[in-house]
Amino acid sequence: MHTRLIVPGDRFGRLEFLREIESTRRPNGRLIRRGIFRCDCGTEKVISFVNVWNKGTESCGCLLVERVKAANTTHGMTGTRTYKSWESMLRRCASPNDKDYPRYGGRGIQVCERWSRFELFFEDMGECPPELTIERRNNNRHYCPSNCYWGSRRTQARNRRSNRVFTVRGVTGCVSELCEHFQSDYLRTTQRLLRHWSIERALFEPLQEKFSN
């Protein structure tokens, strides 16, 4: 476990540490420390300390984009379905300007370093079958070989609906993350949301209360 001090001005790759924000504690007792970092490109981003300590995050995402541009110019698959799927995956995780960024990169979802090269992504995933797109087995984990497969649009749509992002009592996350943080029952919470309850009420109303429309 990392315990060393981090102070404003410390640098990690392209990132400069600005200030620490409120830490959160998981139900297992693990303390998650996070801070605001400014990238050399000017973008400010909330990143957990463990990610910068382990060198898993060295920029706001712009470094990955630059590496991709430099490494993927001769493979001959630009424009294919597989390449477009890979490119979209990178964009929503690394580019704050992408419309889907808040649900991916904005909440910490990253692409593994290996997959910054299309050739290695293709080696791991193979060609994208017709009508399928890349999907993660666990929507709270990153894009990497052990967590990804080619899935149907219907399955992805269902996953996206269950992965809506909310902010509750100062904590932002999808339903499963909020349930873990506030120690609420996931199944009960999702059932309440399907009945159009507010997220706050779905998380915190006592179990003995009956469901209402």
N, C-alpha and C positions, 0 to 999 in steps of 0.2 A: 504494500500500500504506500502511495506517495504522501509524504507529510511535509515536504520542503515548502518554504515560503515562496509565494509568488507576489510580486509587487508591480504597481503600475510602471510601464516602460519595459518590462521583460519582453523578450521577443522569442517567438517560436516559428521558424520559417519566415513567412511573410506577415505573420500576425504579431501585433503589438497589444499587450494586455492593458486594458483601460481601468476596469474596476470589477470587483466581485459583486454578484447579485445574490439574492436569498437562496440558500442551499435547501435541498429537499432530502428527505430520508425515506428510503424504501421500506416496505413492511419487514424485510429481512434485516433491517437495522443499518444497511449500507447508506452512508451519507454521500449524496451527489453534489459536488461543488461545481458551480458554473460561473462564468464571467463574460463580460463584453470585451470583444477583441476587435481591433481595427486592422483590416488588411491593407497592404501597400497600395491596392487599387482604390482605397477610400471606403470600401464597404465595411460596415460594422455588423457583427454577428455574435449571437450568444452561443458559446461552446463550453462543453464540460471540460474541467481541468484534466481529467484522465485522458481525453482525446489528444490534447496538445502535449501532455507529458509523454505519451506513448508514440508521438509523432504520427498519429493517425490523421490529424488535421493540421495542415501547414499553411492554409490560405482559406479565403471565403469560398473557394471553388474555382477561382480563376486559374490557379496553377494547374489543376487537372485539365481544364479546357485547353490551355496552352500546350500541355504535353500531348493531348489527343491530336491537336492540329499538326504537331510536329511528327507524330508517329504513325499517322494513318493517311498517307497520301499515295501509296503504291499497291494497296491490296487488291484493287480492281473491283470491289464490291459496293462502292458508293452508289446509292440509289436503290439497292436491293431491299427487300422487306426486312431482312435480318439487320442490315446496317441501319436502317431508319429506326428500328426498335432500340438498338444500342444507343444511337444518337439521342433519341428522345429520353431514354433513361438518364443519360449524362446531364442533359439540359435541365430536367426537372429537379435533379439533385444538386446541381452546381451553379445554375444561373438564376439569380434573384429576379430577373426580368421575365422568366418563364411563368405562364399563368398557373401552372401546377406546382410551382416551387413551394408555396406555403404548406402544402400537404406532404412534401417530401424533404427537400433540403432545408426548408424552413423549420422543420421539427427534428432535424438531425439525421435524417436518412441519407446515407452516403453510398457511393459505388466503391467497391474494393479496389485497391491499387492495381491489382493484376488486370482488371477490366478497363483500365485507362487505355489499353491497346486493343483495338478491334480484333486483331488476329487471335489474341488469347481468349477474348470473349467468345469468338466463333469456335475455337477449339473446345471450350467447355460446354457451350450450349448447342452447337450445331446449327443447321439452317432452320429458320423460323418456319414452321408448317403453315399452310394456308389457314386463314381465319383465326390464328392463335396469336397471342401477344405474351410478352414476358410478365411473369407473375411471381410474387414472393410467397413462400409458405407461411412465414410469420411477418405480418405487415408492420411490426414494430422493429424488425431487424433490417440490416442493410442488404444491398444488392451484392451477392457473392455466389459462387458456385453451389455451396451447400444449401442456399435458401431460395434458389430460383428455378423455375421450370417454365415451359411454354404452356399457357393456359387459355381457356376460352374467354371471349369478351364477356359472356354472361357471368362467369365466375369472377372476373375482375370487377365488373359492375357491382356485384354483391359485396365484394371486399371493400370497394370504395365507399359504399353506403354505410357499411359498419365501421368505417375508419374516419368518420367525420371528426373534425377538430373543434374543440370547445375550450373556452377559458372559464374556469370556475374557481372563485376565491383566490385569484392570482396565479393559478396553475393552468397551463395550456397543454393539451394533449388529446389524443383520440380516446374513445370510450374505455378501451381496455387499460390504457395508461392511467386515466383518471380513477378507474375502479381500483387499480393497484395502489395508487397513491393514497386514496381516501379509504382504502380497505372496504370497498363496497362490493356486493355480489354482482358479477358481470352479467349473468343471465337475467337476474331480476331487473337490473338497470336497463338492459336493451329491450326487455319486454315493456317496460314503462315508456321508453322512448317511442316504441311502435304505437303506443296509445296516445302519443302526442303530449306527453308530460314534458315539462321543462327539464333541462339537464340537471339543474340544481335539485329539483324535487325528486327526479329519478334516482339521484345518488343518495340523498339524505333522508327522505321521508321514511319513518319507521315501518318495519315489515307488517306490523299489525294493521296498518291503514289499508283499506280496500282500494283496489284500482278504480279509477273513475275516468270517464271520458272528458 
